[in-house]
Amino acid sequence: MAHWRDSARNVRFFFIDFRATFPLLILIFHIRLWTFIFAIVATLFFTLLDRYGFTPIVFLRWLRSYVAGPRKIAHPWWRN
């Protein structure tokens, strides 16, 4: 029996995060080697994100700021 305070936790299927279930669903309905590899890679990706404390949205924001770099320009480059 689950307690009400467990309602904020992410859904899991054993150790697999709920975000990785969609590629597994594709694998179940379309069993091919490439869908198997895609499902494994997606599961590993979401497991690593969960291990480091990221959600996919936070990871994309971190990636965007990493690619943009530390320097932020205050005025447009086309107006000098």
Phi and psi in degrees as a GROMACS rama.xvg file:
@    title "Ramachandran Plot"
@    xaxis  label "Phi"
@    yaxis  label "Psi"
@TYPE xy
-94.6137  147.147  ALA-2
-93.4362  160.352  HIS-3
-64.2643  -28.7738  TRP-4
-74.2077  -10.9995  ARG-5
-83.1886  -1.35392  ASP-6
-72.4158  -17.4723  SER-7
-87.1008  -8.84107  ALA-8
-76.4609  153.552  ARG-9
-72.0441  147.77  ASN-10
-73.5446  139.151  VAL-11
-136.073  146.493  ARG-12
-111.11  98.9319  PHE-13
57.6557  -106.989  PHE-14
-105.56  -0.590068  PHE-15
-88.9906  130.882  ILE-16
-68.9353  151.162  ASP-17
-65.0881  -22.9419  PHE-18
-70.566  -20.9831  ARG-19
-90.3157  1.36607  ALA-20
-77.0955  -26.6818  THR-21
-64.391  -46.2824  PHE-22
-62.4763  -32.225  PRO-23
-68.8846  -34.7895  LEU-24
-65.8051  -40.9981  LEU-25
-61.185  -40.7524  ILE-26
-61.6081  -39.7887  LEU-27
-65.7727  -39.1856  ILE-28
-86.9598  -19.1458  PHE-29
-138.774  81.5109  HIS-30
-79.9267  103.185  ILE-31
-140.476  166.912  ARG-32
-64.9985  -41.8328  LEU-33
-68.9275  -32.6516  TRP-34
-73.179  -32.3029  THR-35
-64.2188  -45.837  PHE-36
-64.9479  -41.2122  ILE-37
-61.6227  -42.2906  PHE-38
-66.2598  -40.0946  ALA-39
-66.5064  -44.7573  ILE-40
-64.265  -42.2652  VAL-41
-64.2695  -40.7699  ALA-42
-63.8868  -43.5931  THR-43
-65.0574  -40.123  LEU-44
-61.3464  -49.3104  PHE-45
-70.3094  -29.0194  PHE-46
-67.4318  -42.429  THR-47
-66.2241  -40.1055  LEU-48
-59.5915  -43.6166  LEU-49
-66.4769  -37.1017  ASP-50
-63.6963  -38.5788  ARG-51
-90.8618  3.52453  TYR-52
83.9228  18.8362  GLY-53
-98.2875  149.145  PHE-54
-100.57  164.592  THR-55
-59.0097  -37.3689  PRO-56
-66.6898  -43.7855  ILE-57
-65.2517  -38.5377  VAL-58
-64.1056  -41.8041  PHE-59
-66.2417  -36.4622  LEU-60
-66.9201  -41.0087  ARG-61
-63.7784  -42.5951  TRP-62
-63.5844  -41.1259  LEU-63
-62.9935  -43.1937  ARG-64
-70.5969  -31.1736  SER-65
-68.8299  -42.1614  TYR-66
-69.6522  -38.0639  VAL-67
-67.9085  -30.547  ALA-68
89.6057  173.555  GLY-69
-79.6663  -18.8893  PRO-70
-88.2537  123.872  ARG-71
-115.302  125.663  LYS-72
-89.6675  132.831  ILE-73
-83.656  -24.1712  ALA-74
-126.257  157.8  HIS-75
-64.085  146.166  PRO-76
-71.2076  -20.3996  TRP-77
-85.2772  -9.60595  TRP-78
-110.149  110.832  ARG-79
